[in-house]
Amino acid sequence: MPELNIEYRWMCRSNVEWCKEVQGNSGVYVVEWGRVHDRDCDYGFTCTCPGFKYRGTCRHIREVSSERCAWHQEYNNPEFAEVNDDDPKCPRCGGELTSCAIGV
């Protein structure tokens, strides 16, 4: 089996953690994307509303999930592939970037 070479790619920090406050019927709730230890997948959405606690999903997540950037240098449009290494900012949302290792 051939050895993998490790290369690094930029990705928007929203791939690791992201949150948004949402006004609900009974108050303000926080929708978060991040590491989830009590579910089958490593990352996912959570919400502080009572509906999420009982159903595992809610309308607040559906309302704001598309606002999470989730840009990744390896997988998104080639015109966004270049990042200024001296001042790394997400080319899609302008937010913070982080690097990830990819085996090629």
Jmol script that loads the backbone (N, CA, C; Angstrom):
load data "model"
ATOM      1  N   MET A   1       0.836  -1.172   0.000  1.00  0.00           N
ATOM      2  CA  MET A   1       0.000   0.000   0.000  1.00  0.00           C
ATOM      3  C   MET A   1       0.889   1.246   0.000  1.00  0.00           C
ATOM      4  N   PRO A   2       0.630   2.208  -0.887  1.00  0.00           N
ATOM      5  CA  PRO A   2       1.473   3.397  -0.949  1.00  0.00           C
ATOM      6  C   PRO A   2       1.277   4.294   0.273  1.00  0.00           C
ATOM      7  N   GLU A   3       2.333   5.025   0.608  1.00  0.00           N
ATOM      8  CA  GLU A   3       2.244   5.954   1.727  1.00  0.00           C
ATOM      9  C   GLU A   3       1.459   7.192   1.319  1.00  0.00           C
ATOM     10  N   LEU A   4       0.737   7.730   2.275  1.00  0.00           N
ATOM     11  CA  LEU A   4       0.016   8.971   2.034  1.00  0.00           C
ATOM     12  C   LEU A   4       0.925  10.157   2.336  1.00  0.00           C
ATOM     13  N   ASN A   5       0.840  11.159   1.511  1.00  0.00           N
ATOM     14  CA  ASN A   5       1.494  12.423   1.793  1.00  0.00           C
ATOM     15  C   ASN A   5       0.477  13.311   2.496  1.00  0.00           C
ATOM     16  N   ILE A   6       0.921  14.032   3.492  1.00  0.00           N
ATOM     17  CA  ILE A   6       0.043  14.929   4.228  1.00  0.00           C
ATOM     18  C   ILE A   6       0.200  16.340   3.654  1.00  0.00           C
ATOM     19  N   GLU A   7      -0.922  16.910   3.249  1.00  0.00           N
ATOM     20  CA  GLU A   7      -0.959  18.286   2.784  1.00  0.00           C
ATOM     21  C   GLU A   7      -1.956  19.035   3.653  1.00  0.00           C
ATOM     22  N   TYR A   8      -1.780  20.339   3.734  1.00  0.00           N
ATOM     23  CA  TYR A   8      -2.649  21.161   4.569  1.00  0.00           C
ATOM     24  C   TYR A   8      -3.513  22.057   3.698  1.00  0.00           C
ATOM     25  N   ARG A   9      -4.749  22.197   4.091  1.00  0.00           N
ATOM     26  CA  ARG A   9      -5.704  23.043   3.394  1.00  0.00           C
ATOM     27  C   ARG A   9      -6.359  23.977   4.409  1.00  0.00           C
ATOM     28  N   TRP A  10      -6.777  25.138   3.925  1.00  0.00           N
ATOM     29  CA  TRP A  10      -7.508  26.080   4.759  1.00  0.00           C
ATOM     30  C   TRP A  10      -8.987  25.723   4.768  1.00  0.00           C
ATOM     31  N   MET A  11      -9.627  26.020   5.875  1.00  0.00           N
ATOM     32  CA  MET A  11     -11.082  25.916   5.937  1.00  0.00           C
ATOM     33  C   MET A  11     -11.597  26.975   6.896  1.00  0.00           C
ATOM     34  N   CYS A  12     -12.820  27.397   6.660  1.00  0.00           N
ATOM     35  CA  CYS A  12     -13.462  28.384   7.519  1.00  0.00           C
ATOM     36  C   CYS A  12     -13.636  27.789   8.922  1.00  0.00           C
ATOM     37  N   ARG A  13     -13.406  28.602   9.908  1.00  0.00           N
ATOM     38  CA  ARG A  13     -13.540  28.156  11.303  1.00  0.00           C
ATOM     39  C   ARG A  13     -14.947  27.635  11.593  1.00  0.00           C
ATOM     40  N   SER A  14     -15.931  28.049  10.780  1.00  0.00           N
ATOM     41  CA  SER A  14     -17.308  27.581  10.994  1.00  0.00           C
ATOM     42  C   SER A  14     -17.463  26.087  10.724  1.00  0.00           C
ATOM     43  N   ASN A  15     -16.456  25.446  10.141  1.00  0.00           N
ATOM     44  CA  ASN A  15     -16.474  23.992  10.007  1.00  0.00           C
ATOM     45  C   ASN A  15     -16.197  23.301  11.336  1.00  0.00           C
ATOM     46  N   VAL A  16     -15.591  24.028  12.258  1.00  0.00           N
ATOM     47  CA  VAL A  16     -15.227  23.473  13.559  1.00  0.00           C
ATOM     48  C   VAL A  16     -16.206  23.923  14.642  1.00  0.00           C
ATOM     49  N   GLU A  17     -16.508  25.228  14.650  1.00  0.00           N
ATOM     50  CA  GLU A  17     -17.461  25.751  15.629  1.00  0.00           C
ATOM     51  C   GLU A  17     -18.138  26.991  15.068  1.00  0.00           C
ATOM     52  N   TRP A  18     -19.408  27.142  15.382  1.00  0.00           N
ATOM     53  CA  TRP A  18     -20.213  28.254  14.886  1.00  0.00           C
ATOM     54  C   TRP A  18     -21.432  28.366  15.786  1.00  0.00           C
ATOM     55  N   CYS A  19     -21.896  29.577  16.025  1.00  0.00           N
ATOM     56  CA  CYS A  19     -23.130  29.732  16.797  1.00  0.00           C
ATOM     57  C   CYS A  19     -23.883  30.963  16.334  1.00  0.00           C
ATOM     58  N   LYS A  20     -25.167  30.939  16.586  1.00  0.00           N
ATOM     59  CA  LYS A  20     -26.059  32.026  16.186  1.00  0.00           C
ATOM     60  C   LYS A  20     -27.212  32.076  17.174  1.00  0.00           C
ATOM     61  N   GLU A  21     -27.538  33.269  17.662  1.00  0.00           N
ATOM     62  CA  GLU A  21     -28.703  33.441  18.520  1.00  0.00           C
ATOM     63  C   GLU A  21     -29.939  33.586  17.644  1.00  0.00           C
ATOM     64  N   VAL A  22     -31.028  32.938  18.067  1.00  0.00           N
ATOM     65  CA  VAL A  22     -32.276  32.951  17.312  1.00  0.00           C
ATOM     66  C   VAL A  22     -33.409  33.320  18.264  1.00  0.00           C
ATOM     67  N   GLN A  23     -34.247  34.251  17.829  1.00  0.00           N
ATOM     68  CA  GLN A  23     -35.410  34.610  18.629  1.00  0.00           C
ATOM     69  C   GLN A  23     -36.486  33.547  18.443  1.00  0.00           C
ATOM     70  N   GLY A  24     -36.877  32.902  19.532  1.00  0.00           N
ATOM     71  CA  GLY A  24     -37.950  31.909  19.492  1.00  0.00           C
ATOM     72  C   GLY A  24     -39.214  32.469  20.101  1.00  0.00           C
ATOM     73  N   ASN A  25     -40.234  31.639  20.171  1.00  0.00           N
ATOM     74  CA  ASN A  25     -41.508  32.070  20.759  1.00  0.00           C
ATOM     75  C   ASN A  25     -41.397  32.354  22.252  1.00  0.00           C
ATOM     76  N   SER A  26     -40.513  31.637  22.931  1.00  0.00           N
ATOM     77  CA  SER A  26     -40.406  31.763  24.391  1.00  0.00           C
ATOM     78  C   SER A  26     -39.059  32.326  24.840  1.00  0.00           C
ATOM     79  N   GLY A  27     -38.347  32.978  23.957  1.00  0.00           N
ATOM     80  CA  GLY A  27     -37.057  33.547  24.341  1.00  0.00           C
ATOM     81  C   GLY A  27     -36.029  33.422  23.234  1.00  0.00           C
ATOM     82  N   VAL A  28     -34.795  33.697  23.596  1.00  0.00           N
ATOM     83  CA  VAL A  28     -33.694  33.613  22.639  1.00  0.00           C
ATOM     84  C   VAL A  28     -32.981  32.281  22.853  1.00  0.00           C
ATOM     85  N   TYR A  29     -32.745  31.565  21.756  1.00  0.00           N
ATOM     86  CA  TYR A  29     -32.062  30.273  21.800  1.00  0.00           C
ATOM     87  C   TYR A  29     -30.755  30.373  21.025  1.00  0.00           C
ATOM     88  N   VAL A  30     -29.840  29.490  21.326  1.00  0.00           N
ATOM     89  CA  VAL A  30     -28.550  29.482  20.660  1.00  0.00           C
ATOM     90  C   VAL A  30     -28.436  28.208  19.827  1.00  0.00           C
ATOM     91  N   VAL A  31     -28.254  28.386  18.526  1.00  0.00           N
ATOM     92  CA  VAL A  31     -27.995  27.271  17.620  1.00  0.00           C
ATOM     93  C   VAL A  31     -26.487  27.197  17.438  1.00  0.00           C
ATOM     94  N   GLU A  32     -25.928  26.014  17.633  1.00  0.00           N
ATOM     95  CA  GLU A  32     -24.488  25.831  17.506  1.00  0.00           C
ATOM     96  C   GLU A  32     -24.166  24.687  16.555  1.00  0.00           C
ATOM     97  N   TRP A  33     -23.046  24.838  15.851  1.00  0.00           N
ATOM     98  CA  TRP A  33     -22.452  23.760  15.069  1.00  0.00           C
ATOM     99  C   TRP A  33     -21.136  23.455  15.748  1.00  0.00           C
ATOM    100  N   GLY A  34     -20.865  22.194  15.995  1.00  0.00           N
ATOM    101  CA  GLY A  34     -19.601  21.833  16.624  1.00  0.00           C
ATOM    102  C   GLY A  34     -19.560  20.366  16.968  1.00  0.00           C
ATOM    103  N   ARG A  35     -18.590  20.034  17.758  1.00  0.00           N
ATOM    104  CA  ARG A  35     -18.385  18.655  18.169  1.00  0.00           C
ATOM    105  C   ARG A  35     -19.529  18.218  19.082  1.00  0.00           C
ATOM    106  N   VAL A  36     -20.142  17.092  18.750  1.00  0.00           N
ATOM    107  CA  VAL A  36     -21.265  16.560  19.510  1.00  0.00           C
ATOM    108  C   VAL A  36     -20.889  15.157  19.957  1.00  0.00           C
ATOM    109  N   HIS A  37     -20.756  14.968  21.265  1.00  0.00           N
ATOM    110  CA  HIS A  37     -20.280  13.685  21.780  1.00  0.00           C
ATOM    111  C   HIS A  37     -21.384  12.664  22.022  1.00  0.00           C
ATOM    112  N   ASP A  38     -22.623  13.105  22.145  1.00  0.00           N
ATOM    113  CA  ASP A  38     -23.686  12.165  22.479  1.00  0.00           C
ATOM    114  C   ASP A  38     -24.505  11.740  21.258  1.00  0.00           C
ATOM    115  N   ARG A  39     -23.981  11.965  20.051  1.00  0.00           N
ATOM    116  CA  ARG A  39     -24.684  11.563  18.832  1.00  0.00           C
ATOM    117  C   ARG A  39     -23.779  10.662  18.004  1.00  0.00           C
ATOM    118  N   ASP A  40     -24.332  10.102  16.941  1.00  0.00           N
ATOM    119  CA  ASP A  40     -23.588   9.163  16.112  1.00  0.00           C
ATOM    120  C   ASP A  40     -22.459   9.812  15.318  1.00  0.00           C
ATOM    121  N   CYS A  41     -22.576  11.085  14.988  1.00  0.00           N
ATOM    122  CA  CYS A  41     -21.549  11.756  14.196  1.00  0.00           C
ATOM    123  C   CYS A  41     -20.684  12.627  15.104  1.00  0.00           C
ATOM    124  N   ASP A  42     -19.532  13.003  14.613  1.00  0.00           N
ATOM    125  CA  ASP A  42     -18.630  13.826  15.413  1.00  0.00           C
ATOM    126  C   ASP A  42     -19.069  15.282  15.496  1.00  0.00           C
ATOM    127  N   TYR A  43     -19.643  15.806  14.414  1.00  0.00           N
ATOM    128  CA  TYR A  43     -20.052  17.208  14.370  1.00  0.00           C
ATOM    129  C   TYR A  43     -21.524  17.308  14.013  1.00  0.00           C
ATOM    130  N   GLY A  44     -22.180  18.338  14.500  1.00  0.00           N
ATOM    131  CA  GLY A  44     -23.581  18.526  14.171  1.00  0.00           C
ATOM    132  C   GLY A  44     -24.133  19.776  14.807  1.00  0.00           C
ATOM    133  N   PHE A  45     -25.402  20.039  14.534  1.00  0.00           N
ATOM    134  CA  PHE A  45     -26.096  21.192  15.088  1.00  0.00           C
ATOM    135  C   PHE A  45     -26.761  20.825  16.398  1.00  0.00           C
ATOM    136  N   THR A  46     -26.783  21.773  17.318  1.00  0.00           N
ATOM    137  CA  THR A  46     -27.554  21.666  18.547  1.00  0.00           C
ATOM    138  C   THR A  46     -28.282  22.990  18.763  1.00  0.00           C
ATOM    139  N   CYS A  47     -29.301  22.964  19.586  1.00  0.00           N
ATOM    140  CA  CYS A  47     -30.043  24.172  19.927  1.00  0.00           C
ATOM    141  C   CYS A  47     -30.420  24.106  21.401  1.00  0.00           C
ATOM    142  N   THR A  48     -30.503  25.252  22.026  1.00  0.00           N
ATOM    143  CA  THR A  48     -30.834  25.295  23.448  1.00  0.00           C
ATOM    144  C   THR A  48     -32.334  25.276  23.708  1.00  0.00           C
ATOM    145  N   CYS A  49     -33.162  25.183  22.668  1.00  0.00           N
ATOM    146  CA  CYS A  49     -34.615  25.194  22.861  1.00  0.00           C
ATOM    147  C   CYS A  49     -35.122  23.844  23.393  1.00  0.00           C
ATOM    148  N   PRO A  50     -36.271  23.843  24.050  1.00  0.00           N
ATOM    149  CA  PRO A  50     -36.838  22.589  24.569  1.00  0.00           C
ATOM    150  C   PRO A  50     -37.160  21.585  23.462  1.00  0.00           C
ATOM    151  N   GLY A  51     -37.579  22.056  22.292  1.00  0.00           N
ATOM    152  CA  GLY A  51     -37.913  21.148  21.193  1.00  0.00           C
ATOM    153  C   GLY A  51     -36.732  20.309  20.758  1.00  0.00           C
ATOM    154  N   PHE A  52     -35.544  20.901  20.717  1.00  0.00           N
ATOM    155  CA  PHE A  52     -34.359  20.134  20.338  1.00  0.00           C
ATOM    156  C   PHE A  52     -34.059  19.058  21.377  1.00  0.00           C
ATOM    157  N   LYS A  53     -34.258  19.395  22.626  1.00  0.00           N
ATOM    158  CA  LYS A  53     -33.990  18.435  23.698  1.00  0.00           C
ATOM    159  C   LYS A  53     -34.829  17.167  23.522  1.00  0.00           C
ATOM    160  N   TYR A  54     -36.070  17.307  23.057  1.00  0.00           N
ATOM    161  CA  TYR A  54     -36.961  16.155  22.936  1.00  0.00           C
ATOM    162  C   TYR A  54     -36.947  15.505  21.556  1.00  0.00           C
ATOM    163  N   ARG A  55     -36.756  16.296  20.499  1.00  0.00           N
ATOM    164  CA  ARG A  55     -36.824  15.743  19.138  1.00  0.00           C
ATOM    165  C   ARG A  55     -35.469  15.568  18.467  1.00  0.00           C
ATOM    166  N   GLY A  56     -34.447  16.252  18.965  1.00  0.00           N
ATOM    167  CA  GLY A  56     -33.128  16.173  18.336  1.00  0.00           C
ATOM    168  C   GLY A  56     -32.993  17.065  17.109  1.00  0.00           C
ATOM    169  N   THR A  57     -33.998  17.849  16.823  1.00  0.00           N
ATOM    170  CA  THR A  57     -33.965  18.856  15.762  1.00  0.00           C
ATOM    171  C   THR A  57     -35.003  19.909  16.099  1.00  0.00           C
ATOM    172  N   CYS A  58     -34.947  21.023  15.401  1.00  0.00           N
ATOM    173  CA  CYS A  58     -35.929  22.079  15.656  1.00  0.00           C
ATOM    174  C   CYS A  58     -35.953  23.066  14.502  1.00  0.00           C
ATOM    175  N   ARG A  59     -36.949  23.926  14.521  1.00  0.00           N
ATOM    176  CA  ARG A  59     -37.101  24.913  13.447  1.00  0.00           C
ATOM    177  C   ARG A  59     -36.000  25.966  13.492  1.00  0.00           C
ATOM    178  N   HIS A  60     -35.433  26.208  14.668  1.00  0.00           N
ATOM    179  CA  HIS A  60     -34.373  27.215  14.787  1.00  0.00           C
ATOM    180  C   HIS A  60     -33.143  26.793  13.979  1.00  0.00           C
ATOM    181  N   ILE A  61     -32.812  25.515  14.023  1.00  0.00           N
ATOM    182  CA  ILE A  61     -31.692  25.007  13.230  1.00  0.00           C
ATOM    183  C   ILE A  61     -31.994  25.159  11.747  1.00  0.00           C
ATOM    184  N   ARG A  62     -33.201  24.800  11.331  1.00  0.00           N
ATOM    185  CA  ARG A  62     -33.578  24.937   9.914  1.00  0.00           C
ATOM    186  C   ARG A  62     -33.522  26.397   9.464  1.00  0.00           C
ATOM    187  N   GLU A  63     -33.878  27.312  10.348  1.00  0.00           N
ATOM    188  CA  GLU A  63     -33.894  28.733   9.998  1.00  0.00           C
ATOM    189  C   GLU A  63     -32.505  29.308   9.756  1.00  0.00           C
ATOM    190  N   VAL A  64     -31.501  28.871  10.521  1.00  0.00           N
ATOM    191  CA  VAL A  64     -30.193  29.530  10.441  1.00  0.00           C
ATOM    192  C   VAL A  64     -29.049  28.658   9.932  1.00  0.00           C
ATOM    193  N   SER A  65     -29.266  27.378   9.710  1.00  0.00           N
ATOM    194  CA  SER A  65     -28.157  26.503   9.313  1.00  0.00           C
ATOM    195  C   SER A  65     -27.503  26.928   8.002  1.00  0.00           C
ATOM    196  N   SER A  66     -28.260  27.524   7.093  1.00  0.00           N
ATOM    197  CA  SER A  66     -27.675  27.946   5.818  1.00  0.00           C
ATOM    198  C   SER A  66     -26.789  29.183   5.976  1.00  0.00           C
ATOM    199  N   GLU A  67     -26.813  29.839   7.123  1.00  0.00           N
ATOM    200  CA  GLU A  67     -25.961  30.992   7.369  1.00  0.00           C
ATOM    201  C   GLU A  67     -24.536  30.607   7.748  1.00  0.00           C
ATOM    202  N   ARG A  68     -24.320  29.345   8.095  1.00  0.00           N
ATOM    203  CA  ARG A  68     -22.968  28.867   8.421  1.00  0.00           C
ATOM    204  C   ARG A  68     -22.186  28.758   7.125  1.00  0.00           C
ATOM    205  N   CYS A  69     -21.023  29.371   7.068  1.00  0.00           N
ATOM    206  CA  CYS A  69     -20.234  29.444   5.833  1.00  0.00           C
ATOM    207  C   CYS A  69     -19.757  28.065   5.364  1.00  0.00           C
ATOM    208  N   ALA A  70     -18.984  27.372   6.182  1.00  0.00           N
ATOM    209  CA  ALA A  70     -18.476  26.020   5.904  1.00  0.00           C
ATOM    210  C   ALA A  70     -17.571  25.931   4.674  1.00  0.00           C
ATOM    211  N   TRP A  71     -16.908  27.029   4.282  1.00  0.00           N
ATOM    212  CA  TRP A  71     -15.994  27.002   3.143  1.00  0.00           C
ATOM    213  C   TRP A  71     -14.795  26.113   3.453  1.00  0.00           C
ATOM    214  N   HIS A  72     -14.350  25.366   2.451  1.00  0.00           N
ATOM    215  CA  HIS A  72     -13.189  24.493   2.577  1.00  0.00           C
ATOM    216  C   HIS A  72     -12.379  24.588   1.295  1.00  0.00           C
ATOM    217  N   GLN A  73     -11.102  24.868   1.419  1.00  0.00           N
ATOM    218  CA  GLN A  73     -10.233  25.080   0.262  1.00  0.00           C
ATOM    219  C   GLN A  73     -10.201  23.882  -0.677  1.00  0.00           C
ATOM    220  N   GLU A  74     -10.269  22.699  -0.146  1.00  0.00           N
ATOM    221  CA  GLU A  74     -10.175  21.489  -0.962  1.00  0.00           C
ATOM    222  C   GLU A  74     -11.448  21.224  -1.759  1.00  0.00           C
ATOM    223  N   TYR A  75     -12.591  21.601  -1.227  1.00  0.00           N
ATOM    224  CA  TYR A  75     -13.855  21.145  -1.795  1.00  0.00           C
ATOM    225  C   TYR A  75     -14.703  22.216  -2.472  1.00  0.00           C
ATOM    226  N   ASN A  76     -14.417  23.491  -2.241  1.00  0.00           N
ATOM    227  CA  ASN A  76     -15.251  24.535  -2.808  1.00  0.00           C
ATOM    228  C   ASN A  76     -14.675  25.083  -4.106  1.00  0.00           C
ATOM    229  N   ASN A  77     -15.394  25.991  -4.705  1.00  0.00           N
ATOM    230  CA  ASN A  77     -15.057  26.523  -6.021  1.00  0.00           C
ATOM    231  C   ASN A  77     -13.597  26.942  -6.134  1.00  0.00           C
ATOM    232  N   PRO A  78     -12.956  26.615  -7.265  1.00  0.00           N
ATOM    233  CA  PRO A  78     -11.531  26.929  -7.442  1.00  0.00           C
ATOM    234  C   PRO A  78     -11.206  28.411  -7.333  1.00  0.00           C
ATOM    235  N   GLU A  79     -12.135  29.289  -7.674  1.00  0.00           N
ATOM    236  CA  GLU A  79     -11.814  30.713  -7.584  1.00  0.00           C
ATOM    237  C   GLU A  79     -11.599  31.159  -6.143  1.00  0.00           C
ATOM    238  N   PHE A  80     -12.065  30.375  -5.182  1.00  0.00           N
ATOM    239  CA  PHE A  80     -11.851  30.697  -3.782  1.00  0.00           C
ATOM    240  C   PHE A  80     -10.651  29.950  -3.190  1.00  0.00           C
ATOM    241  N   ALA A  81      -9.903  29.231  -4.017  1.00  0.00           N
ATOM    242  CA  ALA A  81      -8.860  28.357  -3.496  1.00  0.00           C
ATOM    243  C   ALA A  81      -7.639  29.114  -2.978  1.00  0.00           C
ATOM    244  N   GLU A  82      -7.406  30.324  -3.441  1.00  0.00           N
ATOM    245  CA  GLU A  82      -6.222  31.063  -3.012  1.00  0.00           C
ATOM    246  C   GLU A  82      -6.504  31.834  -1.727  1.00  0.00           C
ATOM    247  N   VAL A  83      -5.590  31.700  -0.782  1.00  0.00           N
ATOM    248  CA  VAL A  83      -5.707  32.377   0.503  1.00  0.00           C
ATOM    249  C   VAL A  83      -4.399  33.093   0.762  1.00  0.00           C
ATOM    250  N   ASN A  84      -4.470  34.317   1.227  1.00  0.00           N
ATOM    251  CA  ASN A  84      -3.282  35.072   1.595  1.00  0.00           C
ATOM    252  C   ASN A  84      -2.754  34.513   2.910  1.00  0.00           C
ATOM    253  N   ASP A  85      -1.645  33.805   2.873  1.00  0.00           N
ATOM    254  CA  ASP A  85      -1.101  33.169   4.071  1.00  0.00           C
ATOM    255  C   ASP A  85      -0.645  34.170   5.127  1.00  0.00           C
ATOM    256  N   ASP A  86      -0.345  35.419   4.717  1.00  0.00           N
ATOM    257  CA  ASP A  86       0.073  36.434   5.687  1.00  0.00           C
ATOM    258  C   ASP A  86      -1.100  36.952   6.509  1.00  0.00           C
ATOM    259  N   ASP A  87      -2.274  36.962   5.932  1.00  0.00           N
ATOM    260  CA  ASP A  87      -3.481  37.433   6.616  1.00  0.00           C
ATOM    261  C   ASP A  87      -4.644  36.522   6.219  1.00  0.00           C
ATOM    262  N   PRO A  88      -4.657  35.287   6.730  1.00  0.00           N
ATOM    263  CA  PRO A  88      -5.680  34.331   6.282  1.00  0.00           C
ATOM    264  C   PRO A  88      -7.083  34.682   6.745  1.00  0.00           C
ATOM    265  N   LYS A  89      -7.942  34.977   5.803  1.00  0.00           N
ATOM    266  CA  LYS A  89      -9.362  35.237   6.044  1.00  0.00           C
ATOM    267  C   LYS A  89     -10.155  34.366   5.083  1.00  0.00           C
ATOM    268  N   CYS A  90     -11.302  33.924   5.514  1.00  0.00           N
ATOM    269  CA  CYS A  90     -12.155  33.116   4.656  1.00  0.00           C
ATOM    270  C   CYS A  90     -12.565  33.949   3.438  1.00  0.00           C
ATOM    271  N   PRO A  91     -12.324  33.453   2.224  1.00  0.00           N
ATOM    272  CA  PRO A  91     -12.680  34.217   1.033  1.00  0.00           C
ATOM    273  C   PRO A  91     -14.183  34.322   0.816  1.00  0.00           C
ATOM    274  N   ARG A  92     -14.961  33.491   1.467  1.00  0.00           N
ATOM    275  CA  ARG A  92     -16.419  33.544   1.304  1.00  0.00           C
ATOM    276  C   ARG A  92     -17.063  34.486   2.313  1.00  0.00           C
ATOM    277  N   CYS A  93     -16.717  34.346   3.612  1.00  0.00           N
ATOM    278  CA  CYS A  93     -17.401  35.138   4.648  1.00  0.00           C
ATOM    279  C   CYS A  93     -16.506  36.164   5.318  1.00  0.00           C
ATOM    280  N   GLY A  94     -15.178  36.086   5.098  1.00  0.00           N
ATOM    281  CA  GLY A  94     -14.259  37.017   5.727  1.00  0.00           C
ATOM    282  C   GLY A  94     -13.902  36.651   7.152  1.00  0.00           C
ATOM    283  N   GLY A  95     -14.369  35.498   7.613  1.00  0.00           N
ATOM    284  CA  GLY A  95     -14.115  35.061   8.989  1.00  0.00           C
ATOM    285  C   GLY A  95     -12.753  34.409   9.161  1.00  0.00           C
ATOM    286  N   GLU A  96     -12.535  33.889  10.327  1.00  0.00           N
ATOM    287  CA  GLU A  96     -11.277  33.250  10.690  1.00  0.00           C
ATOM    288  C   GLU A  96     -11.120  31.918   9.950  1.00  0.00           C
ATOM    289  N   LEU A  97      -9.863  31.602   9.595  1.00  0.00           N
ATOM    290  CA  LEU A  97      -9.560  30.322   8.969  1.00  0.00           C
ATOM    291  C   LEU A  97      -8.783  29.445   9.935  1.00  0.00           C
ATOM    292  N   THR A  98      -8.839  28.160   9.698  1.00  0.00           N
ATOM    293  CA  THR A  98      -8.028  27.186  10.399  1.00  0.00           C
ATOM    294  C   THR A  98      -7.521  26.198   9.365  1.00  0.00           C
ATOM    295  N   SER A  99      -6.472  25.480   9.675  1.00  0.00           N
ATOM    296  CA  SER A  99      -5.950  24.524   8.699  1.00  0.00           C
ATOM    297  C   SER A  99      -6.328  23.105   9.090  1.00  0.00           C
ATOM    298  N   CYS A 100      -6.361  22.239   8.103  1.00  0.00           N
ATOM    299  CA  CYS A 100      -6.627  20.823   8.356  1.00  0.00           C
ATOM    300  C   CYS A 100      -5.687  19.995   7.495  1.00  0.00           C
ATOM    301  N   ALA A 101      -5.347  18.828   7.973  1.00  0.00           N
ATOM    302  CA  ALA A 101      -4.445  17.918   7.263  1.00  0.00           C
ATOM    303  C   ALA A 101      -5.271  16.972   6.388  1.00  0.00           C
ATOM    304  N   ILE A 102      -4.788  16.759   5.176  1.00  0.00           N
ATOM    305  CA  ILE A 102      -5.452  15.856   4.229  1.00  0.00           C
ATOM    306  C   ILE A 102      -4.407  14.892   3.687  1.00  0.00           C
ATOM    307  N   GLY A 103      -4.716  13.618   3.704  1.00  0.00           N
ATOM    308  CA  GLY A 103      -3.823  12.621   3.134  1.00  0.00           C
ATOM    309  C   GLY A 103      -4.066  12.484   1.639  1.00  0.00           C
ATOM    310  N   VAL A 104      -3.019  12.667   0.842  1.00  0.00           N
ATOM    311  CA  VAL A 104      -3.137  12.550  -0.621  1.00  0.00           C
ATOM    312  C   VAL A 104      -2.158  11.533  -1.150  1.00  0.00           C
TER     313      VAL A 104
END
end "model"
wireframe off; spacefill off
backbone 0.3
color backbone group
